[in-house]
């Protein structure tokens, strides 16, 4: 099992499968789909630390991150997170901001 570090998670868009990248806006940093403006999926960077802790605890408990699924609700954020791929050094997660996706659909 990999050591808990900031690069342990790799995030992809739950809408289109493209990588999520850190962007800087007038209200701070956030993760956004690299396919913007075709895809509007985005969420705050605060979620990454929550995900890192949650996934790492799951791996410690079960020995793997397979079938990891989590519904996150924090104020206006409602995200669905699930494992896409797992290696010894990294876990790839699909993240979809459900509340925002419904608005844009």
N, C-alpha and C positions, 0 to 999 in steps of 0.2 A: 504494500500500500504506500502511496506517495505521502510525503510530508505535507502538512497543511501550509499552503503558500498562496499568494495572490494570483498566481498563474495556474492554480489547480483546476479552475473552471474555464470552459470555453463556451460562450453563449451564442446561440443562433436564434434567428427570428422564428417564432412559432407560427407566423403568418405565411412566410414565403421561403424559409430555410436559409436565407442569406445571413452572413455574420453580423452580429451586433457590435457596433463600434462606439467608443466614447466620443461624445460631441460636447462642445462648449456653447452655451446659450446665454442670454441676458440674465437668466435666473439661476445659473450655475451649470454644472456638468450633468450629463445624462447619457444613457445608452440609447442608441437609435439604430434602426435597420439601415444597413449600407445601401439598400435599394431605394432610399428616399429620393424622390417624391412618389415613386410607384407604391411604396409601402410605408405606412405611418406608424408602425409599431415602435413604441419608446417607453422608457421608465427611468426613474431616478437611480443614481449610482448607489444610493443607500441600500437598495435591494441586494446588491452584489454581496455585501458583507453578511446579510441574513442568509442568503443562499449558500455561501461558503460554509458558514457554521452548520446549517441544516444538513447539507450534503455530507460534510465531513463526519458529523455525528451519526448519520445513517450508515456510512461506510464503516465506522468503528463498531457499530452495533451488529450489522449484517455481513460485513466483510466485502461488500460490493455496493455499487450504486445502480445496479440493474433494477428496472421497474420502479425507480424513484419517481414519485409524482407528488406535487405539492400545490395547493391553492393558497395563494398569499393575498391577504386583505389588510391593507394599511391605509387608512384615511380614504383618499379617492382612488388608490391603486387596487386593482383586482387582477392579479396575474396567475396564469396557470403555467407551472414549470414541470418538465419531465425529461428523463434521461434519453438522449439520442444515441450516444456512443460512450464507451468507457475503455480507457487504457490504464496501464499501471501508473502513468504520470499525470493523466488529465481526464476530466469528465466533461463531456459536451452536453449541454442542456438546451432544450428548446424553451423559450420564454415568450409568452403571449400576454400582453396587457389587454385583458378581455374588455374592460370598461371602455378603453380608448378605441379598440377595434370595432365595437358596436356603434360608436358615434360616427365613425368614418365609413362604415359599410353602406 
